[in-house]
């Protein structure tokens, strides 16, 4: 049955999919996605966009609509946030990935974003998966916090089966008995995904750990595990952020981390290169 899945590596004769997002390709080389957890205002977002572009980011992330555990927490700026992201793309050239939570928002978000993000809480929102599957917009599908590999891949199948082949998987940590970190980053899932699917897979260490102090080493570990990219949350002043402040890197920290990621990526390519 698994061989019949559209995501199966055997379906493409072991050729891996490359997903184009704007002028960037995920699955060819290494992708750096960075930006604020949420769009707070124009100044904050444009400052971040220019800084991460200069540091080497390929795609800008930012939440216009935010799913929050508490209904009293900041929920994002909505359409205003999308307009700010669009301005950031205009000024920097970076394509935009932003979360979509509701089928009613697909047309609006599609107008501004280069890539849809399906968050962990909506991984099994099958109606939403089907509807984004009817578009030609690339989709970043995050793993649910309690999802097995098979459940995650089956959710990708909902998108693929509706005709949209542009799917990228994102590991963002799973819920375990551990309480020190926000979630438990499952790095073993990266090579596991690559054993059975042709889809690109990236890692979000910010949400996985929930601690800025752990992000750097988890990024480097994700590179070593074979990830096709990293998604990192940054902020000019994390202490003043409206959400997820404990996991945000400063702009200077991100700049330094990018250099280490690039070195690690080159080193891993050398280590894994076929011997002559």
N, C-alpha and C positions, 0 to 999 in steps of 0.2 A: 504493500500500500504506500509506503514512504517513497518508493521510486516513482509513483504517479504524481507526487507533489510538484508544483511548479517551482518551488524553491530548491528542489533536490539538485545536488551537484551533478548527478548523472544526467539530468535533463539537458544540461548544457555541454555534455561531454567533457566535464571537469574544467570548463572555461568559466572564470569568475566574472561576475557582473560589475560594470563600472557605471555609477550613477552620476549624471551631470546635474550640477546645481549652479545655475547661472553659467559662468565661464569656468567654474572649477569642477573637477571630477573626483568623486569619492570612490576609492577602490583602486586608484592609480597613484602610487606614491602615498604620502601620509598627509592626512587632513587635520588642520587645527581649527576648531570652532570655539569662539570665545565671545563673551559679552555679559551684560547684566542679567541677573536672575529675572528681574522685571524692569520694564521701561518706567522710570519714575518721572522724568521730565526731559525736555529736549537737550538742555545743557549736559546733563549726566550722560545721556545716551550718545550724543555726538562726541563728547570727550572720550568715552570708552571706545567708540568705533574707530576714531583716528588713532588711538593708542595701540589697540590690538592689531590694526592694519599695519602700523609701523613695525610692530614686534614680529609680524609674520603670520598672523591669522589669515585663513582662507575664506571663512564664513562667519558672519555675525549672528549671534543668538540673542534673543531678548523676548521676554514675555509681555504680551499685550493683554491677554486673558490668562489669569492665574488661578489654578485650582488650589484652594487652601483648606487645611484641616479645619480651621475655625471660620465660620461665616462672618466673623467680625474682623478678620485680618484683611489687609490690602489685597484687592482682587484684580488689580491691574487697571490700566487706563482705557482698555477697549480700543475703539476705532481711533482715538487720539494717539494711542500708543503705536498703532499700525502706521499712521502718518509720520510719526517721528522716526520709526524704523526705515520707512521709505526715504526720508530725507537723509538718513545715515548712509543708505546705499548710494544715493545720488552723490554724496560728498566723497565717499571712500571707494566706491566700486565693489564693495563686499556684498555678495548675495546674502539674503536674509532667511533664517529659519526661525519660526515662531509656533507656539503651541496652538492647536485648535481643539476645542472641547465640545463643540455643538455643531450638528449638521446644518443648523440655520446660519452659521457663520462661514460656511465653506466659500461661498461666492465672494464675500467681503474680504476674507483673509487671503484668498487666492489672488485678488487684485493687487495686494501689497507684497506678499511673501514669495520667495523662490522655492521654499520647501515647507511642507507641513510637518509639525512635530505632534505625534500622538503620545501623550504622557503615560506614565505607568498606571495611573488610576483609570485610564481609558483604554488600556491595552485590549480588554475584552468587551469594549463597547462595539459590538458587531455591526450595528447600524452605521455608526460613524466610520468604521473600517470599510464597509461596503461603499459608502458614499465617496470617500477619498479615493477608493479604488476605481471609481468611474471617471476620475479626472486624470490628467497627464502630469500632475504636479508631483515631484519627488516627495517621499514620505519617510520621515525618521520615526521608527517604531521603537519606543522604549519598552524594556522588559518590565512586566508587572512585578510588584514587590514580593508576591507569593507564587510566581509562575515558574513552572518547569520549562526545560528547553522545548519539549514537544508542544506545550501550550503556547509558548511564544511564537514558534514557527507556524503553528496553525493560524495564529492571528495574522501573520504575514500572508498566509495563503488567502485569507479573506480579501486582502487588498489585491494580490496578484490575480486571483480568479475573476475579479471584476474588470481586468484588462490593464491595470497600471503596473508595469514591470519595475518602476523606479523606487525600490524599497531598500532602506538602510536600517539595520538593526542597531540598537543602542543598549548596552549593559549599564545599568545604573544602581546596581546593588539590590540584594534581596533581604527580606526580613528573616532574621534568625534570633536565637536567644541572646546574642550579644547586645549590650546596651551602651558600650563606650562610644561606638560609632553609630551614625544615623542608620546605616544599613550595613550589610556585609558584601563587599565587592567580590564577585565571583569571577576571578580571572580565568579559571579553568573553562568557563563557558566560551571564551574567545576561540581557542583551538577546536573546541567541540563544535561550535557553529561552523567553522571552516571545514570540518570533516564531512558535514552532511549537506551544507547549502552552498550556493554560489553567491549569496548576498553579502555585500560589505557589512562589517560590524565595527562599531566604534565604542568607546568607553566614556562614561561621565563620572569621573572620580569625585566631583564636587558633591553631587547628591548621594553618591555611594558612601562617602565617609562622613559628610556633614562637618568636617573639621579642616580648616585651611591648612593646618600644620601637616596634614597627611596627604594632601593633594599631590605634591611634587613626587613623592616616592611611588604613589599609586599610578601616576602618569607614566613614569619610567618603567614600572612593572607591566603596565598595559602594552607599552611598545614592545617589550621583550616577549609578551604573550602572543604577539602577532596582530594586535588591533590595527585597523585601517585608519584610525584617527582618534582624537581626543576632543571632548567638549568640556570647557572650563568656564566657571563663572567668575567674573572680575568686577571690581567697583573702585572708584577713586578714593572712597572713604568707607570701608566696610562697616565701621561702627555706626554710620548714619544710614545704612541701607534699610529699605522698608521691608525686606524679607530675606531670610536665609543668610544673615550677616556673618554667622560663624564659619561658613564654608567659602566665603568670597576671598579671592586673592586681590592684592593691590595691583595697580598697573605695573609698578616696578617689579613685583614678584612674578607677574606673568611674563614680562620681558625676559627676565633671567631664566625662567623655566623653559621658555621656547628654545633657547639656545641649548639647554641640556637635553630636551626631547630630540632635537635635530641630531645632536651627537650620538644619542642612544640609537636612533633609527639607523644612522650610517653604520654604527658598530654592529648592530644586529644583522644588517645586510651582509657585512663582511663575514661575520661568524657563520651565517647560514648559507653563504654562497656555495654552490656546488664545487667540490674540489676537482681540479683538472687532472 
